[in-house]
Amino acid sequence: MITIISILLVYITIINAIVFLSYFFRNKEEINNVNNSLENASVIVAFKNEIQNLPSLITSLQNQLLDVNKFEVILVNDYSDDNSLELAKSLISNTQNFKVINNKYKQGKKNALKTGIEESKNEILVFTDADCIPNKEWLQTIIKHFDDDTQIVYGFSPFLTGKSFINKICRYENLFTSILMKSFHNLEFPYMSFGRNFSYRKSLFYKLGEFKEIEHSISGDDDLFFQLAIKYKAKAKLMTEPESIVFSKCNLSFKEFFNQKSRHISASRYYLPEIKASLGLIYGSNILLNIFIIPSFFSLDLFLITFVLLNVLIKTFLVIVFIRKIKVQYPLLIIPFIDFIYNLLLVTIGIRSRLKIVQWK
C-alpha cells in the first residue's frame, strides 16, 4: 500500500510541478501588447433580485475613468421579483450613458445577456455581474487590449475579504482557479474565463451562432462560450494588470456556496474532452494528495512526508506569487488546511452537481 501511495505521490508532484512551471511561462500576448486607439464598448450586466448589490456595482461603473462618450452600460433585469428594477432605474436616472431594460426572452442569464447584446450599439461587449466592483481603470484597460486581431479579452476576478470561514474557501478556490487559468493560457491552451471579467467582439457572438451551441447548459455563458470561441480559433488575451481586476462578493452560506459551485461544475460536463481530461487529472491528483496526507504522516515514512510537503510548498508558493502580482491578500498559514477542506468539498459538490438540477437564481 505504501508503495502505491509513493508512486502516486511522485506522479502528483510531477503534475503540480508542470502547473507551477507553466505559470511562469511568458505567453507572447502578455508582453504589454496594448492598443492606444480606443474603441467604444458596451458593458452588459444581467441581474435578478440584486437589490443589495446594485448600488455598489452602478457606483463603480459610474466611476470608470474612461470617457463617458466611449462606453454605454446596459443593465438587464431578468424577471426580478423584488424592487431591483425600480432601484436600478433610480440609481442611473442622472447618468446619460446608462440604461435599464427587461429580458425579452424566457427567464435565464443567457437570454438576459442576449437581450443586452441585441440592445448594444458597440462592437466590443464587456460583461460583469451585479455583485461585482470593477477597478476604476477596468474598462479602459480592457479596451486597450483589443487590436484588429483580438476577439476576446479576459481577466481575473478575486473575492473581497470577509470574516466567515466559507469566505476563505471561496477566496482560495478563486486563487487556485486563477492560477490554472493563467497556466493554461501560457501553454496556449486557454479553457475558461470568469464571466464577471469577460469581453469579446459582437461579431464573434454572431459568428458562433449566439448561445445556441451551449443553450443546453443553465450556465456556461462564460467558460462554454469561451471554449467554443477558442475551438474556432478566436484570439484571446489575458489581462494580468492589477488595474484590470474585478472584485466580487462572497457573502455566502455553505448552502449557497454548494449551489453556486454545483452550477459551475454542472457546465463542466459539456467541456471539450481534452479539457475535461486535463482538469480531471489536476483536480483528481490534488484530491488524492489530500487523501494521502493522513496515512503519510501516520506511517512516518520520510519519502511520503517529503513529497506531501513538497506539494504543499508548490501550491503555497504559487498563491504567494499570484496574490502579489494582482495585489490582493490571503492568510498564507492556513493554505494547507483550506486546501484540504476545499478538495473534500469538491468531491461532494461534484457528486451533487450530477444528481441535482441547478438554477441560476
C-alpha positions in Angstrom: 0.0 0.0 0.0 2.8 2.4 0.9 4.5 1.6 -2.4 1.4 2.5 -4.4 0.9 5.8 -2.4 4.6 6.6 -3.1 4.2 6.1 -6.8 1.1 8.2 -6.9 2.7 11.0 -4.9 5.5 11.1 -7.4 3.1 11.5 -10.3 1.0 14.1 -8.4 4.2 16.1 -7.7 5.1 16.0 -11.4 1.6 17.3 -12.4 1.8 20.1 -9.8 5.3 20.9 -11.0 4.1 21.2 -14.6 1.3 23.7 -13.4 4.0 25.5 -11.4 6.4 25.9 -14.3 3.8 26.8 -16.9 2.5 29.7 -14.7 5.9 31.4 -15.2 5.9 30.9 -19.0 5.7 34.1 -20.9 2.8 34.0 -23.3 3.5 36.1 -26.4 0.2 38.1 -25.9 1.1 39.1 -22.4 4.1 41.3 -23.2 2.4 44.7 -22.8 0.8 44.4 -26.3 -1.8 47.2 -25.9 -3.6 49.4 -28.4 -3.8 53.1 -27.7 -6.5 53.7 -30.2 -9.6 53.0 -28.0 -12.7 51.6 -29.5 -16.2 52.1 -27.9 -17.6 49.5 -25.7 -20.9 48.3 -24.3 -21.0 46.9 -20.7 -23.8 44.4 -20.2 -24.9 43.2 -16.7 -27.8 40.7 -16.2 -29.4 41.0 -12.7 -32.1 39.2 -10.8 -33.1 40.2 -7.2 -29.9 42.2 -6.6 -31.2 45.0 -4.5 -28.3 44.7 -2.1 -25.6 44.7 -4.8 -26.8 47.2 -7.4 -25.7 50.4 -5.6 -22.0 49.4 -5.4 -22.0 48.0 -8.9 -23.5 51.0 -10.5 -21.3 53.4 -8.5 -18.2 51.5 -9.6 -19.3 51.7 -13.3 -20.1 55.4 -13.0 -16.6 56.0 -11.6 -14.8 54.5 -14.5 -12.0 56.7 -15.8 -12.9 56.1 -19.4 -14.6 59.0 -21.2 -18.4 58.5 -20.9 -18.7 59.0 -24.7 -16.6 55.9 -25.2 -19.0 53.4 -23.5 -22.5 52.5 -22.5 -23.9 50.4 -19.7 -26.9 48.2 -20.2 -28.5 46.6 -17.1 -30.8 43.8 -18.0 -33.5 42.8 -15.5 -34.1 39.0 -15.6 -37.6 38.9 -14.0 -36.7 40.2 -10.6 -39.5 39.9 -8.1 -38.1 42.4 -5.6 -37.5 46.1 -6.2 -34.3 45.7 -8.1 -35.7 47.1 -11.4 -37.0 50.3 -9.7 -33.8 50.7 -7.8 -31.7 50.3 -10.9 -33.7 52.9 -12.7 -33.4 55.4 -9.9 -29.7 54.9 -9.5 -29.0 55.7 -13.2 -31.5 58.5 -13.6 -28.8 61.1 -13.9 -26.4 59.0 -16.0 -26.7 59.6 -19.7 -24.8 56.5 -20.9 -26.7 54.0 -18.7 -30.0 52.2 -19.4 -32.1 49.6 -17.8 -34.1 47.1 -19.9 -36.0 43.9 -19.3 -35.1 40.4 -20.6 -37.4 39.9 -23.6 -36.9 36.2 -23.7 -37.5 33.3 -21.4 -36.1 33.7 -17.9 -32.4 32.9 -17.6 -29.0 34.6 -17.6 -28.0 33.7 -21.2 -31.3 35.1 -22.5 -30.8 38.3 -20.4 -27.4 38.7 -21.9 -28.7 38.1 -25.4 -31.2 40.9 -24.8 -28.5 43.2 -23.7 -26.3 42.3 -26.7 -29.1 43.0 -29.1 -29.7 46.4 -27.5 -26.0 47.3 -27.6 -24.6 49.7 -30.2 -20.8 49.0 -29.9 -18.6 46.2 -31.3 -16.8 45.5 -28.0 -19.0 43.8 -25.5 -17.9 43.7 -21.8 -19.6 41.6 -19.1 -19.6 41.6 -15.4 -22.0 40.6 -12.6 -24.3 42.5 -10.3 -22.3 41.6 -7.2 -19.0 42.9 -8.6 -16.9 46.0 -8.1 -14.7 46.7 -11.0 -11.5 48.7 -10.6 -11.9 52.3 -11.9 -9.4 51.7 -14.7 -11.0 48.3 -15.6 -12.9 49.4 -18.7 -10.1 51.4 -20.3 -7.6 48.5 -19.6 -9.9 46.0 -21.4 -10.3 48.2 -24.4 -6.6 48.9 -24.7 -6.0 45.1 -25.1 -8.3 44.9 -28.2 -6.5 45.2 -31.5 -7.6 44.2 -35.0 -6.7 40.5 -34.4 -8.1 40.1 -30.9 -11.6 38.8 -30.4 -11.6 38.1 -26.6 -10.0 39.8 -23.6 -10.5 38.3 -20.2 -9.1 38.8 -16.7 -9.1 37.8 -13.0 -11.9 38.4 -10.5 -10.9 37.7 -6.9 -13.3 37.8 -4.0 -13.4 40.5 -1.4 -12.1 39.6 2.1 -14.8 38.6 4.6 -14.8 37.2 8.1 -16.6 33.9 7.5 -14.9 30.5 7.1 -16.7 30.0 3.8 -15.2 33.3 2.5 -11.7 31.9 3.0 -12.7 28.8 1.0 -14.3 30.9 -1.8 -11.2 33.1 -2.0 -8.8 30.1 -2.0 -10.8 28.3 -4.7 -10.8 31.5 -6.8 -7.0 31.9 -6.4 -6.4 28.3 -7.4 -8.7 28.6 -10.4 -7.0 31.8 -11.5 -3.5 30.2 -11.3 -4.8 27.3 -13.5 -6.4 29.9 -15.9 -3.0 31.7 -16.3 -1.0 28.4 -16.6 -3.3 27.1 -19.3 -3.2 30.4 -21.1 0.6 30.5 -21.0 0.6 27.0 -22.6 -1.6 28.4 -25.4 -4.4 26.1 -24.2 -6.9 28.6 -22.7 -10.0 26.9 -21.3 -12.1 29.4 -19.2 -12.8 32.9 -18.2 -14.6 34.5 -15.3 -17.9 35.7 -16.6 -17.6 38.8 -14.4 -14.4 40.0 -16.2 -15.0 38.9 -19.8 -15.2 40.7 -23.1 -15.5 39.8 -26.7 -16.5 41.3 -30.1 -20.1 41.4 -31.0 -19.2 40.0 -34.5 -17.7 36.9 -32.7 -21.0 36.4 -30.8 -23.0 36.2 -34.0 -20.3 34.3 -35.9 -20.6 31.5 -33.3 -24.4 31.4 -33.5 -25.1 33.3 -30.3 -25.6 30.9 -27.4 -27.3 28.2 -29.5 -24.5 25.6 -29.2 -24.4 26.0 -25.4 -28.1 26.6 -24.6 -28.4 23.0 -23.1 -26.4 24.3 -20.0 -28.0 26.5 -17.4 -24.7 28.3 -17.1 -21.8 28.4 -19.5 -22.2 32.0 -20.8 -18.6 32.4 -19.9 -16.5 29.2 -20.0 -18.5 27.2 -22.5 -18.8 30.2 -24.9 -15.1 30.8 -24.3 -14.2 27.3 -25.2 -16.4 27.4 -28.3 -14.6 30.6 -29.5 -11.2 29.0 -28.9 -12.3 25.9 -30.8 -13.0 28.2 -33.8 -9.6 29.9 -33.5 -10.6 33.1 -31.8 -7.6 35.0 -30.5 -7.8 35.7 -26.7 -5.7 37.9 -24.4 -5.4 37.5 -20.7 -5.1 40.7 -18.7 -2.8 40.5 -15.7 -2.6 44.1 -14.6 -3.9 45.0 -11.1 -6.0 47.7 -12.9 -7.9 45.1 -14.8 -9.2 43.4 -11.6 -12.9 43.0 -10.9 -13.7 42.3 -7.3 -16.7 40.1 -6.4 -18.5 39.5 -3.2 -18.6 36.1 -1.4 -21.0 36.5 1.4 -22.4 33.0 1.0 -23.6 30.4 3.4 -22.4 26.8 3.0 -25.7 26.0 1.2 -25.4 29.0 -1.2 -21.7 28.0 -1.8 -22.8 24.4 -2.6 -25.5 25.7 -5.0 -23.1 28.1 -6.8 -20.3 25.5 -7.2 -22.8 22.9 -8.3 -24.0 25.3 -11.0 -20.4 25.9 -12.1 -19.4 22.2 -12.1 -22.6 21.2 -14.0 -21.3 23.1 -17.0 -18.1 21.2 -17.0 -19.8 18.1 -18.3 -20.0 19.9 -21.6 -16.3 20.8 -21.7 -14.2 19.6 -24.6 -12.8 16.1 -24.0 -9.1 17.3 -23.8 -10.1 20.0 -21.3 -12.0 17.5 -19.1 -9.1 15.1 -19.2 -6.6 17.8 -18.2 -8.7 19.3 -15.4 -9.7 15.8 -14.2 -6.0 14.9 -13.9 -5.1 18.1 -12.0 -8.1 18.1 -9.6 -8.1 14.3 -9.2 -4.4 14.4 -8.3 -4.9 17.1 -5.7 -7.9 15.3 -4.2 -5.7 12.1 -3.9 -2.9 14.1 -2.4 -5.2 15.3 0.4 -6.4 11.7 1.0 -2.8 10.6 1.3 -1.8 13.2 3.9 -3.0 11.3 6.9 -1.6 7.9 6.1 1.7 9.5 5.0 2.2 11.1 8.4 1.0 8.1 10.4 3.4 5.8 8.5 6.3 8.1 9.5 7.7 7.3 6.0 10.2 10.1 5.2 9.8 9.7 1.5 6.0 10.1 1.7 6.2 13.1 4.1 8.7 14.8 1.9 6.6 14.6 -1.2 3.4 15.7 0.6 5.3 18.7 2.0 6.8 19.4 -1.4 3.3 19.6 -3.0 2.1 21.9 -0.2 5.0 24.2 -0.8 4.5 24.3 -4.5 0.8 25.4 -4.2 1.6 27.8 -1.3 4.4 29.4 -3.3 2.2 29.8 -6.4 -0.5 31.5 -4.3 2.1 33.9 -2.9 3.4 34.8 -6.3 -0.1 35.3 -7.7 -1.6 37.4 -4.9 1.5 39.7 -5.1 1.0 40.1 -8.8 -2.6 41.1 -8.6 -2.1 42.9 -5.2 -4.6 41.1 -3.0 -4.1 39.4 0.4 -4.7 35.9 1.7 -3.7 34.3 5.1 -0.9 32.1 4.0 -0.6 30.0 7.1 -4.0 28.4 6.6 -3.5 27.4 3.0 -2.7 23.7 3.7 -5.8 23.4 5.9 -8.1 25.3 3.5 -6.8 23.3 0.6 -7.6 20.0 2.4 -11.2 21.2 3.2 -11.7 22.5 -0.3 -10.7 19.3 -2.1 -13.0 17.3 0.2 -15.8 19.7 -0.6 -15.1 19.3 -4.3 -15.9 15.6 -4.2 -19.3 16.2 -2.5 -20.1 19.1 -4.8 -19.1 17.1 -7.9 -21.5 14.3 -7.0 -24.3 16.7 -6.1 -24.0 18.6 -9.4 -24.5 15.4 -11.3 -27.6 14.4 -9.3 -29.5 17.7 -8.7 -30.9 20.2 -11.1 -29.3 23.6 -10.6 -30.6 27.1 -11.4 -29.1 30.5 -12.0 -31.1 32.2 -9.3 
